[in-house]
Amino acid sequence: MKKSTALSLIAALSLILVTGCSGNTTKNYILATGGTSGTYYPFGGAIANVWNSKIENMNVTAQATGASAENLRLINKGEAEFAIVQNDVMDYAYNGTDLFAGEKLSNIMTIGTMYPEVVQIAVSKASGITSVADFKGKRISVGAAGSGVEFNAKQIMEGYGLTFDDIKKSNLSFKESADGIQNGTLDGCFITAGVPNAALQELAFTAGLILIPVDGQAADRICAKYGYYTKTVIPGGTYKGTDEDVGALAIMATLAVSSKLDENTVYEMTKTLFDNLTDLGNGHAKGKEVSAKTAVTGVSVPFHPGAIKYYKEIGLMK
């Protein structure tokens, strides 16, 4: 074979290899979640595993973060493509209100809601508290400063005619809050999370706890003013020593996405997720609570066109 012919053949083969590889370029994405001890991080890992195992050349990394508010800022800045967030915090970010006052985020959209996160209000047995109305003068943790939990606490207390000025407020993590109730430095706490919550489970097994209901006219007032809340029930037996059902309010853990991602990619990822809910449920217990039908509810931020395409395909949107 002549040298020139051989070189031409090598060049042609190289072009084929390069072209073939470029057509199979791995897509690398970040899914922002939450702290490693919370629900978002392992649940996000289960979502990433579905996408990575079912979509060719897909590499989604579940990244531990400070949860909802940070996640939305990461998407808005282009430092993450997906995130798990509270639907109320997403509403604040999109509209530039509450903890996002003066900071309207324009690059966030919705894929769908995932599962309910219940605002759980726990108090010590020694506190004598039987209602949120009894919080006046008490030592209450309302979650981390500037967190979605803090705004949940503010809004629920408002439904009972109270403000943060009426309590001895602490801004503590879930574990720190449970520890405070156990060691007697706190009377109660707010925890917005999937049920059951690990910190409250541990507290129930050690010092014990009482769950405080949010129901009746107070719940009606709160839901009427803040449309992202839904009424729910914490079943009796969820935590050791809590035998009766307890009325509560919930917001929804929501899968957010960058508005800059193309329609076809988001469509494929939405379809793949909901077509493989069994795998998601096997990966994390919260996956068993996810369904396409409920994913289109509780949403106040626009859906991504790729998600809309999927929901129309299965008859959930017109």
N, C-alpha and C positions, 0 to 999 in steps of 0.2 A: 504494500500500500504506500502510495506517495505520501511524503511528509505533509504536504499541504492538505491532502484529502483527510489524513488522520486528524490534523488539527481542526479541520472543519467539522469532522464528526464529533470530536470532543467538545467543541464549542456548542454544537447542536444539542448534545446530550446534557450539557451544563445548563442550557437555556430551558430544556424540558424540566430538569430537576428544580431549577429556581422557580419556574412557573408553577410546578406542582406544589412546591412548598408554600409559595405565596398564597395559593388558593386554600391552604389549610392552616393559615395563621391562627395561633391560639389567641382567644379573646380573654384578656385578664381584667377582672373587675374586683372591686372591693365592696363587701356588704358590711356596713357599719352596724354594730349590735349594741352591746352594753357591757357592764362589768362581768368578769369571769365567774362571779358567784351568783349572778342573777339568771333570769330565764332567757333573755334576749340572746346571749352569747351561744349557749348550746343549741337553742332553737334556730338561730342563724346558721350555725354549723350544719344542722340537718337540711336546711334549705339549700345551702351551698353544695352539699353532697348530692342532692337530687339533681341539681343543674349540672354538676361536674360529671356525674355518672351517666346521665341520660342525653346530654348534648355534646356532640363531637367538638373537640378543640375548645372546650369551655374550661376556664379556670377562675372560679370565684373564691375569694378568700374572706372568711368571716373574721372581722377585726374587732377586738375588744375596744370599747370606747366608754365615754361618760354618759351614754344613752341618748334619749330623744333630742334634746336641744342641740347637743354637739353633733349628732348624726345629721340633722337637717342642715347645719352650717357646713359640714363636710361635703354634702351633696351640692349645696349651692356654690361652694368654692371649687368644685370639680375634683375633690380629693377622695370621693367615694361615688359609686354609681347607684348603689342600693342602700337601704337602711330600714331597720325596724324601729318604729316610733309610736308614741301614743297619738291617737287621732286628735285629741284636744291640743296637744303641743304643736302638731302639724297645722292645725287651724290657726293658732297664734302666729306661727311663722309665715304662713301664706298671706295673712291679713295684716301682719305687723302690729299685733296687739299683745297685751299682758307681758309675758317675759320676753317677747320680741317687739315691744313697743319701740317704734321708730326704726325698725330693722326688718323690712318686708323682704322675704326671700322669694325670688321669682323663678328659680330653676328647679323647683320641686314639683313632682306630680305623684299620682297614686297608682299602684297596681291593684291593691285591694286590702280590706281588713282581714286579719288573721284569726284572732281569738280575743275573748273579753279579758280585760284586766280590771280586777275588782278593787275598789277603794275599801280596804279593810281597816277598820278602826278597832284597835286592841287596847284594853286597859288592864291594870293590875286588879287583882281581887280585893286588895286593901284600899283602893282608891274611892270606893263608894259610888263610882260613876255608873249610871244606867242609861244615860242619853247624852248626845252631843251638847244639849242644853246645860248639862252639869259641868262643862269644861271650864267655866269661869273661875279664874284663880288657880287652875290646875297646871301641872308641869307636863306639857304636851310637845312631842317631837312631830314636826310637820314635813319631814323629809329634807333632803339637801337644799341649801339656799338656791333659789332660782330654778328649781326642778319642777317638772310637771306635778309631782306629788304635792309640793308646796301650794300650787294653785288649786289643786283638788281640795286640799284642806281648807284653804281660804274660802272657796266657793261653797263648800258644804257647811262650814261654820256660819257663813252668811245666811244660809237657809234656816238657821236656828237663831238668827238675830245677834250673832257674835262676830267679833273681829279678832285679829291677832293681839290687839291691845288688851283683850279680856283674859288672855292666858299667859303663862310663863313659857314662852316659846323657845324650843330648841330646834336646830337644823342638823339632824343626824341621819346617817345611813340606816338601812333596814336593820343590819346586825347591831349597830350601836343603839338603835331605838329599842330593840328587843332586850339587849343587855341592860339598858337603863331601867326598863320595867322590872327585870329580874332582880337587879341590885337595889331597887328602891329609889333611884334618883329621878325617875320619871313616873308619872301617873298613867300616861297613855301615849299612843302614837298613831299616825296615819301611814299605811303602806299600800301603795297602788301596784298591784302585781297579779300574775296568774295565781289561781287557787289550786292547791295549797302553796303557801310561801314558806321557804325553808327556815327563815329566821323565826317566823311565828310557830312553825312546827317545833323547833327546838325550845322555844319559850314555853309552849304548851306542855312539853314533857318535863320541864324543869320546875319553874315557878308557877305555871298555869296562867291562864288569861281569860278575859271576858271580851266577847265581840259585841260592839255597840251597833245597833241597827240605824240605817237611814231609810225611813219609810214614811208612809202617810203623807200629810200635807207638806211637810218639809221637802220630801223627795219630789213631790209634784212641783213645788216652787223652783227647785234647783233645775229640774229637767226642762221646765218651761223657759227658764232664762238661758240655760246653756244646753243647746240642742245636741251636743255630742255625747251626753250621758244617756245611759239606758238603765232601767231597773232590772235587778237580778236578785238572786238568793244565794247566800253561802250555805250549802247544805249542812244539816246537823251531822256531827261526826267528822267534819273536815279536819278539825283540830281536837286533840285529846281534851276531854272535858266539856266540849261544846256540843251538846246533844240536840239542840233545837235549831231549826232553820233560822237564818238571820237575814232580814232585808238589807240590801246594799245597792249602791250605784256602781256602774262600770263604764269604762271607756274601752276603746278597742285598740289592741296592738295592730299596727298597720304597716304594710310593706310599701315604702316610698321608693321613688326612682327619679333619676335625673331626667329633666325634660329634654336634655341634649342627646339622649340615646335614641337611635333610629327605631322606627315603628316595627320593622321586621324582627329585630333582635328582642325587643320587649314582648312582642307577640309570642315568639318561640319560647321565651322564658316563662311567660304567664301560662301558656298552654301546657308546657312541660311540668310546671309545678302542680297544677290542678289535675293533670292526667296521672299523677304519681303520688296521690295523697296517702296511699297505703304505705309507701316507702317513707314519706314524711312522718307519718304517725309512728312507724317503727324506729325512726331516728330520734324522735322526741315526743313525749306524751301530748304536748300541746298541738302537735300536728293532727291528732285525732279530732280536734275541735274546729279544724279549718274546712271550709267548703266554698265552692264558687258561688253558691246561692247567697251565703251570708257575706261574702267578700265585697259585694256591691252595696252593702248597707253601712250606715254610719260614716259616710264619706262627705266631707265638705270641701276638699281640695280636688281640682279636676283630675280625672283619670288620664293616664298616658294613652295616646292613640293606639299603641300596640295592645294594651289591655282592653280597650274598647273593642278592638277588632275581634279579640277572643270572646268577650262576653256577648257580642252580637252573634257570633258564630254558634254559640250554645243557647241562644234565645233569652239571655238575661238582660239584654239591652236592645233597644230598637234602633 
